[in-house]
Amino acid sequence: MNESPGFERDTHSWPLRPMLLAVVGALAALAVQQLLDRGPHVPVIDPAAWRIALTTAIGTGAVTFGFALERRRWWWVAAFGIGIGAVAGLIVYWNGGGWGAWYSWRGASLFIAIAIAVPLFQTARDHAAVRFPYADVHGDAWTNVVLWCACWLFTGVAFALAWLLAALFDLIGVHVLRDLLRHEWFTALLAGASFGGSLGLLRERDGVLRLLQRVVTAVLAVLAPVLGAGLLVFLLALPFTGLDALWEATKSTTPILLSCVIGALILANAVVGNGAGEEATHPVLRFGAIALALAVLPLAVIAAIATRLRIAQYGLTPDRLWAAVFVGFANLYGVAYLVAVLRGRLAWSRYVRPSNLRIAFVVAGVGLLLATPLASFNALATLDQVARLESGRVAPAKFDWAALAFDFGDPGKAALRRLARSATPGIAARAKDVATKTNRWDVASVDRAQADADVLVKRLRVVPVAVAVPFALRKVLTDWQGCSTDVKDRCSLLYDPGSSEAVAISGACVDQLMAPPKVETSRRDPAPAFQSACGPTRYRRTGETWARIDTNTRAPLSAPERAALKAGDAAGKVEIRAVPARRVFVGGVPLGDPFE
């Protein structure tokens, strides 16, 4: 059965298209810039949800319209672009907006679904029916990828040319272009017009575009035997090295394996081509593609094992759930490709093409579903992590509080409020403390302080009697002027249970004081080298809080003392008196300055 040759048809010339797309691109980019331009705090402050949603709708609608636009059935394209924009905007608004809407896995799922839907629509538009010949769909998909890269390249060249002209006119004192390029609204217009105009120009040269697409796939096809051989060698070596080597080498086993799966799928399909007439015929390329097809399923299975082990060890998180979804897609492709090779052997491509098309529909549908809040990975992860905490499988000190507060969305925040009322004192206290933090870095700093305070116990010597040191004191002892966070630095603490004062002496400081002073000699005047001062550090408790006391500080002066000081200064009454003072001694040797 011959595949549809529709992809080979040249589209009818439409001289108006480049200008039309340049205008659409410029207006869309300007609208996006105006919606997001909220002053100098844009990178920090999230715009309102409706702004992000409307920006998404305009951007996705304009790009979809530009890539799918043809003179015939242009009204189909307009309706499709408006529909895609509306769906994307509503989904983003449903998710709550914010900058994260574009950088989250939900955003990635939405854009993947749109990227798959566009070539499917282009094929249906060309045939004026719900028909999806593989040659057309595959050809349009590859062409869209090439167009995307080429248009951004053209946009970059346009900006480089604009800045070159601005510099040229600066030489003769004309600064208009330079000043315009400093305005964000003008750069938005230039970017949108350049992208849209180049998209229209390339669409007008459809034959060149098809040729460029074939060149790209031909170049990629040459790499298929290289990656195929490498993956087969890797899989053949695993029985001798064991899977444990994968877990010990890196914590990124799943991302690396999935990247290899994606690379294998891209290069294998570059060899397969749009149809039987475009399939690479060289034996090395064909066997390389078969090797890639056979490698997909084992790699996907190993990625599934890695993901399962990670979840069993550390529980569910949104990222691990997304990883499980991608691993599921990888296994789906792996099974389809293995079946195609077993059925067709050297002619396996005739079976894999329809499988690609069916899986594309599945990926687009699942991606669109996962882009919505209907599938709440945050809620699933929150339930699992809180269950691990409350069951005792994870100690409160080892629990990832920052992720619960800032990575798990509203379900995580709700769980944090509930944990603050927990019957377990350790959990309740930590949840209340985390609830007061405004960002994850503050939570992480508390976690680091907790860990440093726990490690300090192993290297802390308490005198005159070894007693337990309160956590509040241990936490402040880890500052650089006290016992520091160096796990190799021993530390001595002068402390009595219930006392409101403590004195710490770093082992590194003692070693420095015990070392003989170095003397630097010069030809003219030998002199001792400068040595930085170091000594004991005092801490005082106020209520339940401990704080370091700077050397020679004292309580604020009273009103009579301030009056006497002013009068004595005016009368020149300055004198030196011998006063009793306290000082730290180690082995009878005084350390540091006297205090009080």
C-alpha positions as CSV (number, residue, x, y, z in Angstrom):
1,M,0.0,0.0,0.0
2,N,1.5,3.3,-1.1
3,E,1.7,6.1,1.5
4,S,0.2,9.4,0.7
5,P,2.4,11.6,-1.4
6,G,0.7,14.8,-0.1
7,F,3.8,15.9,1.7
8,E,5.6,16.3,-1.6
9,R,3.1,18.9,-3.0
10,D,4.4,22.4,-3.1
11,T,2.0,24.9,-1.6
12,H,0.6,27.7,-3.8
13,S,2.6,30.9,-3.6
14,W,1.0,33.5,-1.4
15,P,3.0,36.8,-1.5
16,L,0.8,38.3,1.2
17,R,1.8,35.7,3.8
18,P,5.2,37.1,4.9
19,M,3.8,40.5,5.5
20,L,0.7,39.1,7.2
21,L,2.8,36.9,9.6
22,A,5.2,39.8,10.3
23,V,2.3,42.0,11.4
24,V,0.8,39.2,13.5
25,G,4.1,38.4,15.1
26,A,4.8,42.1,15.9
27,L,1.4,42.7,17.4
28,A,1.5,39.5,19.4
29,A,5.0,40.2,20.7
30,L,4.0,43.8,21.6
31,A,0.9,42.5,23.5
32,V,3.0,40.0,25.4
33,Q,5.5,42.7,26.3
34,Q,2.9,45.1,27.5
35,L,1.2,42.4,29.6
36,L,4.4,41.4,31.3
37,D,6.1,44.7,31.6
38,R,5.4,45.5,35.3
39,G,8.5,47.6,36.0
40,P,11.9,46.7,37.4
41,H,10.6,43.9,39.6
42,V,9.3,41.7,36.8
43,P,11.9,38.9,37.4
44,V,11.0,38.7,41.1
45,I,7.3,39.4,41.4
46,D,4.8,37.1,39.7
47,P,2.4,38.9,37.4
48,A,-1.3,38.4,38.1
49,A,-2.6,35.0,36.9
50,W,-4.8,36.6,34.2
51,R,-1.7,38.3,32.7
52,I,0.2,35.0,32.4
53,A,-2.9,33.2,31.1
54,L,-3.6,35.9,28.5
55,T,0.1,36.1,27.5
56,T,0.0,32.3,27.0
57,A,-3.1,32.5,24.9
58,I,-1.8,35.2,22.7
59,G,1.7,33.6,22.2
60,T,0.5,30.0,21.6
61,G,-2.4,31.2,19.3
62,A,-0.1,33.4,17.2
63,V,2.6,30.8,16.8
64,T,0.1,28.1,16.0
65,F,-1.6,30.3,13.4
66,G,1.8,31.2,11.9
67,F,3.0,27.6,11.5
68,A,-0.3,26.3,10.1
69,L,-1.2,29.2,7.9
70,E,-1.9,28.4,4.2
71,R,-4.1,30.3,1.7
72,R,-6.4,27.4,1.3
73,R,-8.7,26.9,4.3
74,W,-7.1,29.8,6.1
75,W,-10.3,30.1,8.2
76,W,-9.6,26.6,9.5
77,V,-6.2,27.8,10.6
78,A,-7.7,31.0,12.2
79,A,-10.2,28.9,14.2
80,F,-7.5,26.4,15.2
81,G,-5.1,29.1,16.4
82,I,-7.9,30.8,18.4
83,G,-8.9,27.5,19.9
84,I,-5.4,26.4,20.8
85,G,-4.7,29.8,22.4
86,A,-8.0,29.7,24.4
87,V,-7.3,26.2,25.7
88,A,-3.7,27.0,26.6
89,G,-4.7,30.2,28.3
90,L,-7.5,28.7,30.3
91,I,-5.3,25.8,31.4
92,V,-2.6,28.1,32.6
93,Y,-5.2,30.3,34.4
94,W,-6.7,27.1,36.0
95,N,-3.2,26.1,37.2
96,G,-2.9,29.5,39.0
97,G,-0.5,31.4,36.7
98,G,2.9,32.8,37.9
99,W,6.2,32.5,36.1
100,G,6.3,28.8,37.0
101,A,3.5,28.2,34.6
102,W,6.0,28.2,31.7
103,Y,8.8,26.4,33.5
104,S,6.9,23.6,35.2
105,W,6.3,20.1,34.0
106,R,2.7,21.0,33.4
107,G,3.8,23.8,31.1
108,A,6.1,21.3,29.3
109,S,3.2,18.8,28.9
110,L,0.9,21.6,27.4
111,F,3.5,22.7,24.9
112,I,4.4,19.1,23.9
113,A,0.7,18.4,23.3
114,I,0.4,21.6,21.1
115,A,3.6,20.7,19.2
116,I,2.1,17.3,18.3
117,A,-1.4,18.7,17.5
118,V,-0.1,21.2,15.0
119,P,1.3,18.8,12.3
120,L,-1.8,16.6,12.8
121,F,-4.0,19.6,12.0
122,Q,-1.8,20.6,9.1
123,T,-2.4,17.1,7.5
124,A,-6.1,17.2,8.2
125,R,-6.3,20.7,6.7
126,D,-4.5,19.6,3.5
127,H,-6.8,16.6,3.0
128,A,-9.9,18.5,4.2
129,A,-10.8,15.4,6.2
130,V,-9.8,13.6,9.4
131,R,-7.1,11.7,7.6
132,F,-3.5,11.4,8.8
133,P,-1.2,9.8,6.2
134,Y,2.1,9.1,8.0
135,A,4.2,10.7,5.3
136,D,2.4,14.0,5.7
137,V,2.3,14.0,9.5
138,H,5.9,13.0,9.8
139,G,7.0,15.5,7.1
140,D,5.1,18.4,8.7
141,A,6.5,17.6,12.1
142,W,10.1,17.6,11.0
143,T,9.5,20.8,8.9
144,N,8.1,22.6,11.9
145,V,11.1,21.7,13.9
146,V,13.4,23.0,11.2
147,L,11.3,26.2,10.8
148,W,11.4,26.9,14.5
149,C,15.2,26.8,14.6
150,A,15.6,28.7,11.3
151,C,13.2,31.5,12.4
152,W,15.0,32.0,15.7
153,L,18.3,32.1,13.8
154,F,16.9,34.7,11.4
155,T,15.6,36.7,14.4
156,G,19.1,36.7,16.0
157,V,20.6,37.9,12.7
158,A,18.0,40.7,12.5
159,F,19.0,41.9,16.0
160,A,22.7,41.7,15.2
161,L,22.1,43.8,12.0
162,A,20.0,46.3,14.0
163,W,22.7,46.8,16.5
164,L,25.4,47.1,13.8
165,L,23.3,49.8,12.1
166,A,22.8,51.6,15.4
167,A,26.6,51.6,16.0
168,L,27.1,52.8,12.4
169,F,24.7,55.8,12.8
170,D,26.3,56.5,16.2
171,L,29.5,57.4,14.4
172,I,27.8,60.4,12.7
173,G,25.8,61.4,15.8
174,V,22.4,59.9,14.9
175,H,21.3,57.9,17.9
176,V,17.6,57.2,17.1
177,L,18.1,53.5,16.3
178,R,20.3,53.0,19.4
179,D,17.7,54.7,21.6
180,L,14.9,52.6,20.1
181,L,16.7,49.4,20.7
182,R,16.9,50.3,24.4
183,H,13.1,50.3,24.7
184,E,11.5,46.9,25.4
185,W,8.4,47.7,23.3
186,F,10.6,48.2,20.3
187,T,12.7,45.1,20.8
188,A,9.4,43.1,21.1
189,L,8.1,44.6,17.8
190,L,11.4,43.7,16.1
191,A,11.5,40.2,17.5
192,G,7.9,39.4,16.6
193,A,8.2,40.9,13.1
194,S,11.5,39.1,12.4
195,F,10.2,35.7,13.6
196,G,6.8,36.1,11.8
197,G,8.3,37.5,8.6
198,S,11.0,34.8,8.4
199,L,8.3,32.2,9.0
200,G,6.3,33.5,6.1
201,L,9.3,33.9,3.8
202,L,10.4,30.3,4.4
203,R,6.9,29.0,3.8
204,E,6.9,30.8,0.5
205,R,10.0,28.8,-0.4
206,D,8.5,25.4,0.4
207,G,10.8,23.4,-1.9
208,V,13.9,24.8,-0.2
209,L,12.4,24.1,3.2
210,R,11.6,20.5,2.3
211,L,15.2,20.1,1.0
212,L,16.5,21.6,4.2
213,Q,14.4,19.2,6.2
214,R,15.8,16.2,4.3
215,V,19.4,17.5,4.7
216,V,18.8,17.7,8.5
217,T,17.3,14.2,8.7
218,A,20.1,12.8,6.4
219,V,22.8,14.2,8.7
220,L,21.1,12.8,11.8
221,A,20.7,9.4,10.1
222,V,24.5,9.2,9.8
223,L,24.7,9.3,13.6
224,A,22.3,6.3,14.0
225,P,24.9,3.6,13.7
226,V,27.2,5.4,16.2
227,L,24.6,5.7,18.9
228,G,23.2,2.3,18.1
229,A,26.5,0.6,18.5
230,G,27.2,2.5,21.7
231,L,23.9,1.6,23.3
232,L,24.3,-2.1,22.4
233,V,27.8,-2.2,23.9
234,F,26.4,-0.6,27.0
235,L,23.6,-3.1,27.3
236,L,25.9,-6.0,26.7
237,A,28.3,-4.8,29.4
238,L,25.5,-4.6,32.0
239,P,25.5,-8.3,32.9
240,F,29.1,-8.1,33.8
241,T,29.0,-4.7,35.7
242,G,25.6,-5.2,37.3
243,L,22.9,-2.6,37.7
244,D,24.4,-1.5,41.1
245,A,27.1,0.3,39.2
246,L,24.4,2.6,37.6
247,W,23.0,3.6,41.0
248,E,26.5,4.2,42.5
249,A,27.8,6.3,39.6
250,T,25.2,9.0,39.7
251,K,21.8,10.1,41.1
252,S,20.7,11.1,37.6
253,T,20.4,7.6,36.2
254,T,16.8,8.0,35.0
255,P,17.4,11.4,33.1
256,I,20.4,10.0,31.4
257,L,18.7,6.8,30.3
258,L,15.6,8.8,29.1
259,S,17.9,11.1,27.1
260,C,19.4,8.1,25.4
261,V,15.9,6.8,24.6
262,I,14.9,10.2,23.1
263,G,18.1,10.2,21.1
264,A,17.5,6.7,19.8
265,L,13.9,7.6,18.7
266,I,15.0,10.7,16.9
267,L,17.9,9.0,15.0
268,A,15.9,5.9,14.2
269,N,13.1,8.0,12.7
270,A,15.7,10.0,10.8
271,V,16.6,6.8,9.0
272,V,13.0,5.6,8.6
273,G,12.1,8.9,6.9
274,N,8.6,10.1,5.9
275,G,7.9,7.0,3.8
276,A,9.3,4.1,2.0
277,G,10.7,6.3,-0.8
278,E,12.7,8.4,1.7
279,E,14.0,5.6,3.9
280,A,17.8,5.3,4.1
281,T,18.9,2.2,2.1
282,H,22.6,1.9,3.2
283,P,23.0,-1.3,5.2
284,V,25.0,0.4,7.9
285,L,22.3,3.0,8.5
286,R,19.5,0.5,8.4
287,F,21.2,-1.9,10.9
288,G,22.0,1.1,13.0
289,A,18.3,2.1,13.2
290,I,17.4,-1.5,14.1
291,A,20.0,-1.5,16.9
292,L,18.4,1.7,18.2
293,A,15.0,0.2,18.0
294,L,16.1,-2.8,20.0
295,A,17.9,-0.7,22.6
296,V,14.8,1.4,23.5
297,L,12.9,-1.1,25.6
298,P,15.9,-2.3,27.7
299,L,16.9,1.3,28.5
300,A,13.3,2.1,29.3
301,V,13.0,-0.9,31.6
302,I,16.2,0.1,33.5
303,A,14.9,3.6,33.8
304,A,11.7,2.2,35.3
305,I,13.7,0.2,37.8
306,A,15.8,3.2,38.8
307,T,12.6,5.3,39.2
308,R,11.0,2.6,41.3
309,L,14.0,2.3,43.6
310,R,14.2,6.1,44.0
311,I,10.5,6.3,45.0
312,A,10.8,3.3,47.4
313,Q,13.8,4.9,49.1
314,Y,12.7,8.6,49.2
315,G,8.9,8.5,48.5
316,L,6.9,10.3,45.9
317,T,7.6,13.8,44.7
318,P,6.0,15.7,41.7
319,D,9.3,15.3,39.8
320,R,9.4,11.6,40.4
321,L,5.8,11.2,39.3
322,W,6.6,13.1,36.1
323,A,9.6,10.9,35.6
324,A,7.3,7.8,36.0
325,V,5.1,9.2,33.3
326,F,8.0,9.7,30.9
327,V,9.4,6.3,31.7
328,G,5.9,4.9,30.9
329,F,6.0,6.6,27.5
330,A,9.5,5.3,26.9
331,N,8.4,1.7,27.6
332,L,5.4,2.2,25.3
333,Y,7.7,3.2,22.5
334,G,10.1,0.4,23.4
335,V,7.4,-2.3,23.1
336,A,6.1,-0.8,19.8
337,Y,9.6,-0.7,18.3
338,L,10.5,-4.3,19.5
339,V,7.2,-5.6,18.0
340,A,7.9,-3.8,14.7
341,V,11.4,-5.4,14.5
342,L,10.1,-8.8,15.4
343,R,7.3,-8.6,12.8
344,G,9.1,-6.9,10.0
345,R,12.8,-7.7,10.6
346,L,14.7,-5.7,8.0
347,A,11.3,-4.2,6.8
348,W,10.4,-3.1,10.3
349,S,9.8,0.5,9.3
350,R,6.4,-0.4,7.6
351,Y,5.2,-1.4,11.1
352,V,6.8,1.3,13.2
353,R,5.3,4.2,11.2
354,P,1.7,3.5,12.2
355,S,2.9,2.9,15.7
356,N,4.5,6.3,15.8
357,L,1.2,7.9,14.7
358,R,-0.9,6.1,17.3
359,I,1.5,6.9,20.1
360,A,1.6,10.5,19.1
361,F,-2.2,10.7,19.7
362,V,-1.7,9.1,23.1
363,V,1.1,11.4,24.1
364,A,-0.8,14.5,23.0
365,G,-3.9,13.4,24.9
366,V,-2.1,12.4,28.1
367,G,0.0,15.5,27.9
368,L,-3.0,17.8,27.6
369,L,-4.6,16.0,30.6
370,L,-1.5,16.2,32.8
371,A,-1.3,19.9,32.0
372,T,-4.5,20.5,33.9
373,P,-5.0,20.3,37.7
374,L,-7.1,17.2,37.2
375,A,-4.0,15.0,37.7
376,S,-2.6,16.6,40.9
377,F,0.9,15.2,41.4
378,N,1.3,17.7,44.2
379,A,-1.5,16.1,46.2
380,L,-0.3,12.5,45.6
381,A,3.3,13.5,46.6
382,T,2.0,15.3,49.7
383,L,0.0,12.4,50.9
384,D,2.9,10.0,50.5
385,Q,5.5,12.2,52.1
386,V,3.3,13.1,55.1
387,A,2.5,9.5,55.6
388,R,6.2,8.6,55.7
389,L,6.8,11.4,58.2
390,E,3.9,10.5,60.5
391,S,4.6,6.8,60.4
392,G,8.2,7.4,61.6
393,R,9.9,6.1,58.4
394,V,11.4,9.6,58.1
395,A,12.6,11.6,61.1
396,P,11.5,15.2,61.4
397,A,15.2,16.3,61.1
398,K,15.6,14.4,57.9
399,F,12.3,15.4,56.3
400,D,12.3,17.7,53.3
401,W,10.3,20.6,54.8
402,A,11.4,23.0,52.0
403,A,9.9,20.8,49.3
404,L,6.6,20.4,51.3
405,A,6.3,24.2,51.8
406,F,7.4,25.5,48.4
407,D,7.4,22.6,45.8
408,F,4.1,20.8,46.5
409,G,1.8,23.7,45.8
410,D,-1.4,24.3,47.8
411,P,-1.7,20.6,49.0
412,G,1.8,21.0,50.6
413,K,0.9,24.2,52.3
414,A,-2.3,22.7,53.6
415,A,-0.4,19.7,55.0
416,L,2.1,22.0,56.6
417,R,-0.7,23.8,58.5
418,R,-2.1,20.4,59.6
419,L,1.3,19.2,60.8
420,A,1.7,22.3,62.9
421,R,-1.2,20.8,65.0
422,S,0.4,17.4,65.2
423,A,0.5,15.5,68.5
424,T,4.2,14.8,67.9
425,P,6.1,17.8,69.5
426,G,9.0,17.5,67.1
427,I,6.8,17.5,64.0
428,A,4.6,20.3,65.3
429,A,7.5,22.6,66.3
430,R,9.3,22.1,62.9
431,A,6.1,22.7,60.9
432,K,5.4,25.9,62.8
433,D,8.9,27.1,62.2
434,V,8.8,26.3,58.5
435,A,5.4,28.1,58.2
436,T,7.0,31.4,59.2
437,K,9.6,31.2,56.3
438,T,9.0,33.1,53.1
439,N,11.3,31.1,50.8
440,R,12.9,27.7,50.6
441,W,16.4,29.1,51.2
442,D,15.4,30.2,54.7
443,V,14.1,26.6,55.4
444,A,17.3,25.1,54.0
445,S,19.5,27.4,56.2
446,V,17.6,26.1,59.3
447,D,18.1,22.5,58.1
448,R,21.8,23.2,57.7
449,A,22.0,24.7,61.1
450,Q,20.2,21.7,62.6
451,A,22.7,19.3,60.8
452,D,25.7,21.4,61.8
453,A,24.5,21.5,65.5
454,D,24.1,17.7,65.4
455,V,27.5,17.1,64.0
456,L,29.1,19.5,66.5
457,V,28.3,17.0,69.3
458,K,30.9,14.6,68.0
459,R,33.7,17.1,68.2
460,L,32.7,19.2,71.2
461,R,34.4,18.8,74.6
462,V,32.4,20.2,77.5
463,V,34.2,21.2,80.7
464,P,34.5,21.0,83.7
465,V,31.9,18.2,83.4
466,A,30.7,16.5,80.2
467,V,27.0,17.4,80.0
468,A,24.4,17.7,77.3
469,V,24.4,21.1,75.5
470,P,21.1,22.6,74.6
471,F,20.3,22.7,70.9
472,A,19.9,26.5,70.9
473,L,23.4,26.9,72.2
474,R,24.9,24.3,69.8
475,K,23.3,26.1,66.9
476,V,25.0,29.5,67.7
477,L,28.3,27.7,68.5
478,T,28.7,26.8,64.8
479,D,29.4,30.4,63.8
480,W,32.9,31.1,62.4
481,Q,34.0,32.9,65.6
482,G,33.0,30.0,67.8
483,C,33.4,26.3,66.9
484,S,32.8,26.8,63.2
485,T,31.3,24.1,60.9
486,D,34.6,22.4,60.1
487,V,34.1,18.8,61.1
488,K,37.8,18.4,61.6
489,D,38.1,21.2,64.1
490,R,37.7,20.2,67.8
491,C,36.2,22.6,70.2
492,S,36.0,23.1,74.0
493,L,33.1,24.6,75.8
494,L,33.1,26.0,79.3
495,Y,29.5,25.4,80.4
496,D,27.5,24.4,83.5
497,P,24.0,23.0,83.2
498,G,21.4,25.8,83.6
499,S,24.0,28.5,83.3
500,S,23.2,31.6,81.3
501,E,26.7,32.0,80.0
502,A,29.1,29.8,78.0
503,V,32.6,30.3,76.6
504,A,33.9,28.4,73.5
505,I,37.5,27.9,72.5
506,S,38.2,26.6,69.0
507,G,40.9,23.9,68.7
508,A,42.3,25.7,65.6
509,C,42.6,28.9,67.7
510,V,44.5,27.0,70.4
511,D,46.8,25.4,67.8
512,Q,47.5,28.9,66.4
513,L,48.4,30.3,69.8
514,M,50.6,27.4,70.7
515,A,52.6,27.7,67.4
516,P,55.8,29.8,67.8
517,P,55.5,33.2,66.1
518,K,57.0,33.5,62.6
519,V,59.6,36.1,62.1
520,E,60.1,37.7,58.8
521,T,63.5,39.3,58.3
522,S,64.5,41.9,55.8
523,R,67.9,43.4,55.0
524,R,67.1,46.6,57.0
525,D,64.8,45.8,59.9
526,P,63.8,42.4,61.2
527,A,60.3,42.4,62.7
528,P,57.8,39.8,63.8
529,A,55.1,39.0,61.3
530,F,51.5,40.1,62.0
531,Q,49.3,37.4,63.5
532,S,45.5,37.6,63.5
533,A,44.0,37.7,67.0
534,C,42.0,34.8,68.2
535,G,40.7,33.7,71.6
536,P,37.6,32.6,73.5
537,T,34.1,33.5,72.4
538,R,31.4,34.2,74.9
539,Y,27.7,33.4,74.6
540,R,24.9,34.5,76.8
541,R,21.3,33.2,77.2
542,T,18.3,35.5,77.2
543,G,15.2,33.6,77.8
544,E,15.5,30.6,75.5
545,T,17.8,32.3,73.0
546,W,21.6,32.2,73.0
547,A,23.6,34.9,71.4
548,R,27.3,35.7,70.9
549,I,28.7,38.6,73.0
550,D,31.3,40.8,71.3
551,T,34.5,41.4,73.3
552,N,34.5,44.2,75.8
553,T,30.8,45.0,75.3
554,R,28.6,46.0,78.3
555,A,25.1,47.0,79.1
556,P,23.9,50.4,77.9
557,L,24.8,53.3,80.2
558,S,22.2,54.6,82.6
559,A,21.1,58.2,82.6
560,P,23.4,59.2,85.6
561,E,26.3,57.4,83.9
562,R,25.7,59.3,80.7
563,A,25.6,62.6,82.6
564,A,28.8,61.8,84.5
565,L,30.5,60.8,81.3
566,K,29.6,64.0,79.6
567,A,30.8,66.1,82.5
568,G,34.0,64.2,82.9
569,D,34.8,64.5,79.2
570,A,34.2,68.3,79.4
571,A,36.4,68.6,82.5
572,G,39.1,66.4,81.1
573,K,38.8,63.8,84.0
574,V,40.3,60.7,82.3
575,E,42.2,58.2,84.4
576,I,43.3,54.6,84.6
577,R,42.2,52.4,87.5
578,A,43.1,48.8,88.4
579,V,39.8,46.8,88.4
580,P,39.1,43.1,89.0
581,A,38.2,41.3,85.8
582,R,37.4,37.7,84.6
583,R,39.6,36.0,82.1
584,V,39.8,32.5,80.4
585,F,42.8,30.4,81.4
586,V,43.8,27.1,79.7
587,G,46.5,25.3,81.7
588,G,47.2,28.4,83.6
589,V,47.8,30.4,80.5
590,P,45.4,33.4,79.9
591,L,43.7,33.5,76.6
592,G,41.9,36.5,75.0
593,D,41.1,39.8,76.6
594,P,39.7,40.2,80.1
595,F,35.9,40.7,80.3
596,E,33.7,42.4,82.9
